[in-house]
Amino acid sequence: MERLTLDKAKEINASMVKEDHLLLHAANVAAAMGAMAEHFGEDKDHWEAVGWLHDYDYEKYPEEHLAHTAEPLRALGVPEEDIRAILSHGYTICTDVEPVTNMEKSLFTVDELTGIVQAAARMRPNGITDMPVKSFMKKWKDKKFAAGCDRDLILKGCDMLGMDLRDVASIVIEGMKEHAQELELTGNKC
């Protein structure tokens, strides 16, 4: 395989991931990665594909996340740069693969960030469709809100990218808005 495409990533991921919440997380991260790719002038479909596939082994091996990723993906022909990017999102948590490229740093950052964005969007009548970044920032400051999302890790990722949290969040929100329907973030209006 010369380049991982979103369609191929979905096909590969479907062989391992069945739980709806994990598929939704894959879709959120893919949307965020597509937006980050556009920000950096990179291939949107390719970055979305890496985002979609990033938790390939998590459902079956939650306690050994990313330990069962490289070999199976390699056997399926996933390019080494994509495998490395996927492994790097676990840097300091479950791998020692340090994010060095913009793709790797972006994945490291948006994996957790999308969780807070998604939670904030779910609190709004129109979901993410009209969510401004200031609404996200308000929720960000409340440490009890989406407490399971590692804010320090997100900030570490923003530092790696050399970007302000507000700017990264703005890019991610816009990327997720494009996929609001698929991400079930269109709101709860009656």
N, C-alpha and C positions, 0 to 999 in steps of 0.2 A: 504494500500500500504506500503510495507516494505521499499522500496527505490525508489526515483524518478529516472526514466530513461529518456534519451534524447527523445526517441520515445513518451513516455507518456507526457513529457513536451511540445513537439510540438503539440500533440493532444489537450492538455488543452489550450495552448496559442492560437491555431487556432480558438477556440470558442469565443475569445474576440478580437483578433488582426487581422485586414484585410489589413491595409495600408502597402504597399511594403517597405517604408523606415523604418518602425518599425520592420518588419520581418527581414530586412537586419541588423538592429541594434541588434536584438536578436541573429542572426547568428554570428555577429562579437563578441559580448560579450561571447557567448557560446564557440567560438574558443579560445578566450583569457583565459577563465576559464579552459578549457581543458589543456592548456599549463601550467597554474598556478598549476593545480592539479598534473601534472607530475613533476613539480619543487618540490612540497612538498611531493611527493610520495603518493598521494591520488588517489581516484577513478575518472578517467578522465570523463567517461560517466556521472557520478553523478554530478560532478561540471559543466559539459557542460549543463546538464539539468536545473540546478539552473540558470545558465546564460541565457539560452533560455527563461525562464519563468519570469525573473526579472521585466519586465515592463508589466506584465499581465493586469493591470487595466488602463494603461496610455492612450490608445487610447480613451476609453470611458470617463475617468475622469482625463483629464490632469491637471485640477486645484486642484484635490483632490487625486493626485497620492499616491498610497499605502494605502489609506483609504478604498479601496474596494478590498483588496487583501486577507487578512488573512482568513476571514470567508468563502468566496467561495472556496479557495484552501483547507481549512480544510474540508469542506463539500465533496470535491473531493478526500479526503484521502491523500493529500500531507503531508508528515511528518513535525512535528513541527520544527525540526532543519532547514529544507529547507525554511519554511515560515519565520522563524526568519532571515535567511540569506538574503532572498529577502527584508524583511522590513529594514534590516540594511544598505542596499545600499542607503537609503534615509536619513541616519543619519545627523543631523544638517540642513537638507534641508526641509524634510517633516515628519520625524519620530524622536523619541528619542531612537531608538534601536541602541545601540552602537556596532559596529563590534568588536567581541572578538576572534573568531576562524580564522584560516588562510583562510577558505573559505569566511567568511564574509568580512574580510579585503581585500581579493583579489577582490571580487565583487564590493566593494566600490570604489576601485582604478581603475579597468579596465573599468568600465562603461563609464567614461569620456575619459579615455586614448585611447580606441579604436576609438573614434571619430577623434582624432588628427592623429593616425596611418592611419586610412582609408583615411583621407583627404590628407595626405602626399603621400600615395601610389598612389592615383589617379593623382598626378602630374607627375608621372614617366612613361616613355614609356613601361616598363615591369611591371608596377603596383608594387605589393608587392613582386613579385617573386624573385627579386634580390635586395631588399631594405635593406641596412645596417642600423644599429642603429644610426650611425653618421648622416645619412640623416634625420632621425627622429629628432635627437637632434638639428639639424640646424633649422628645422621648429618649434620646440618647443620654441626656443629662440625668434622667431618672434611672438610677442604678437598679431599681427593683423591676423596671420594665424590661422584658425580654432578658431577664437576668442570666439565662443559660448561654447567652452569646458573649463571647470573650472580648470585651472592649479593649483590653490591653493588647491583645493579639491584632485587632483591627488597626489600632494606632501604630503598632509596630510595622504593619503592612504599609500603612500610609507613609510612614517614615522611609521605608525601603523604596517606595515609589517617588519620594520627594514631593509628595502632594499633601494638601490640607484635607482633613477628614470631610469637611463640608463639600469640597470639590469632588472627591471620590463619591460621596453619597449622592450628590447631584447627578453625576454620570450614571450611577447604578439605578437611581430612581427613574431617570428618563429611559434607560434600557428596559427596565421592568414594565414601564407604562406601555411600551410597544407590544407587550405580551400579556396585558392585564387580564384578558379573558382566559387564556391558557393557564395563567397563574392563580386564577380564582380570586382576583383582586379588583373586581369591578364594583365592589361595595355591597351594602345590604339594604338598599332602598326597597321599599314595598311597591 
